Amino acid sequence: MNLYALIIGIVIAVYVIIRFRKTRLERKKWVYPVLLATFPVYYWVFAVYASDYRALAVEVIIGFIFLVIAYIAYKLSSFMSLLLLAFGYLAHGVYDIAHNSFFYNPGTPLWWPEFCGAVDVLIGLYLVYFAASMRRKNAEAA
């Protein structure tokens, strides 16, 4: 386990969450879906960098799942959108951590699973919290 990559991933995730809150970007419906949709692209670039087009094909198929999750979440109501996005981020975090168990993409940096997994899992957990707090706030207002 690469502890430095894990710590940097945690710092980046916290920074993204704070930045999105501070600038009120998290209130925009498109922000978290777009961020989730970008994550598979990194694996595509890693496969192209390594000239491993078999890995690229598998990464595109798996990445398409996360693109669909992001698109559906964008189309849903706020609470359901946040829950689906949380699922997508958490699932991508599991994918990052277990990536080499499924297949090998030689272009993926050795530190990537810890880094990206930390970012994904923390943002996913935050989205669960954000959805619950929105639901609670809406219930109190009603």
C-alpha positions as CSV (number, residue, x, y, z in Angstrom):
1,M,0.0,0.0,0.0
2,N,1.3,3.4,-1.0
3,L,0.6,5.5,2.1
4,Y,1.7,8.8,0.5
5,A,-0.8,8.3,-2.4
6,L,-3.6,7.5,0.1
7,I,-2.9,10.7,2.1
8,I,-2.7,12.8,-1.0
9,G,-6.0,11.3,-2.2
10,I,-7.6,12.2,1.1
11,V,-6.3,15.7,0.9
12,I,-7.5,16.2,-2.6
13,A,-10.9,14.8,-1.8
14,V,-11.3,17.1,1.2
15,Y,-10.1,20.1,-0.9
16,V,-12.6,19.3,-3.7
17,I,-15.5,19.0,-1.2
18,I,-14.6,22.2,0.6
19,R,-14.1,24.0,-2.7
20,F,-17.4,22.8,-4.1
21,R,-19.2,23.9,-0.9
22,K,-17.4,27.2,-0.6
23,T,-18.1,28.2,-4.2
24,R,-21.6,26.6,-4.0
25,L,-20.8,24.4,-7.0
26,E,-22.3,21.5,-5.1
27,R,-25.7,23.1,-5.5
28,K,-25.3,22.8,-9.3
29,K,-26.9,19.7,-10.6
30,W,-24.1,18.9,-13.1
31,V,-21.0,19.2,-11.0
32,Y,-20.7,15.8,-9.3
33,P,-22.0,13.9,-12.3
34,V,-19.4,15.5,-14.5
35,L,-16.6,14.8,-12.0
36,L,-17.7,11.1,-11.9
37,A,-17.8,10.9,-15.6
38,T,-14.2,12.0,-15.9
39,F,-12.8,9.2,-13.7
40,P,-13.0,6.4,-16.4
41,V,-11.1,8.7,-18.8
42,Y,-7.9,8.4,-16.7
43,Y,-7.9,4.6,-17.2
44,W,-8.4,5.1,-20.9
45,V,-5.4,7.4,-21.1
46,F,-3.3,4.9,-19.1
47,A,-4.2,2.1,-21.5
48,V,-3.4,4.3,-24.6
49,Y,-0.1,5.4,-22.9
50,A,0.9,1.7,-22.6
51,S,-0.4,0.9,-26.1
52,D,-2.5,-1.8,-24.6
53,Y,-5.7,-1.7,-26.7
54,R,-7.1,-4.9,-25.1
55,A,-7.0,-3.1,-21.7
56,L,-8.5,0.0,-23.4
57,A,-11.4,-2.0,-24.7
58,V,-12.1,-3.4,-21.2
59,E,-11.7,0.0,-19.6
60,V,-14.1,1.6,-22.1
61,I,-16.7,-1.0,-21.3
62,I,-16.4,-0.7,-17.6
63,G,-16.0,3.1,-17.8
64,F,-19.3,3.3,-19.8
65,I,-21.1,2.0,-16.7
66,F,-19.9,5.0,-14.7
67,L,-20.8,7.4,-17.6
68,V,-24.3,5.9,-17.5
69,I,-24.5,6.3,-13.7
70,A,-23.4,9.9,-14.0
71,Y,-26.0,10.6,-16.8
72,I,-28.9,9.0,-14.9
73,A,-27.9,10.9,-11.7
74,Y,-27.9,14.1,-13.7
75,K,-31.5,13.4,-14.8
76,L,-32.9,12.4,-11.4
77,S,-34.3,14.6,-8.6
78,S,-31.7,15.9,-6.1
79,F,-32.0,13.3,-3.4
80,M,-32.1,10.3,-5.7
81,S,-29.3,11.9,-7.8
82,L,-27.1,12.3,-4.8
83,L,-27.7,8.7,-3.7
84,L,-27.0,7.3,-7.1
85,L,-23.8,9.5,-7.4
86,A,-22.7,8.3,-3.9
87,F,-23.1,4.7,-5.2
88,G,-21.2,5.6,-8.4
89,Y,-18.3,7.1,-6.5
90,L,-18.2,4.3,-3.9
91,A,-18.3,1.7,-6.7
92,H,-15.5,3.4,-8.6
93,G,-13.5,3.5,-5.4
94,V,-13.9,-0.3,-5.1
95,Y,-13.0,-0.6,-8.7
96,D,-9.8,1.4,-8.2
97,I,-8.8,-0.7,-5.2
98,A,-9.6,-4.0,-6.8
99,H,-8.6,-3.0,-10.4
100,N,-5.6,-5.3,-10.8
101,S,-7.7,-8.2,-9.5
102,F,-10.0,-7.9,-12.6
103,F,-7.3,-7.4,-15.2
104,Y,-4.0,-5.6,-15.7
105,N,-3.7,-2.2,-17.4
106,P,0.1,-1.7,-17.7
107,G,-0.2,2.1,-18.0
108,T,-1.9,2.6,-14.6
109,P,0.6,4.1,-12.1
110,L,1.4,1.9,-9.1
111,W,0.1,4.5,-6.7
112,W,-3.2,5.2,-8.6
113,P,-5.5,2.7,-6.7
114,E,-4.8,4.3,-3.3
115,F,-4.9,7.8,-4.6
116,C,-8.1,7.6,-6.7
117,G,-9.7,5.1,-4.4
118,A,-9.4,7.6,-1.5
119,V,-10.8,10.4,-3.6
120,D,-13.7,8.3,-4.8
121,V,-14.6,6.8,-1.4
122,L,-14.4,10.1,0.5
123,I,-16.5,12.0,-2.1
124,G,-19.0,9.1,-2.1
125,L,-19.3,9.2,1.7
126,Y,-19.7,12.9,1.6
127,L,-22.5,12.6,-1.0
128,V,-24.4,10.2,1.3
129,Y,-24.1,12.8,4.1
130,F,-25.1,15.6,1.8
131,A,-28.2,13.7,0.6
132,A,-29.2,12.9,4.2
133,S,-28.7,16.5,5.3
134,M,-30.8,17.8,2.3
135,R,-33.5,15.3,3.1
136,R,-33.5,16.4,6.7
137,K,-33.5,20.1,5.8
138,N,-36.5,19.6,3.4
139,A,-38.4,17.6,6.1
140,E,-37.9,20.4,8.6
141,A,-39.1,23.0,6.1
142,A,-42.3,21.1,5.3
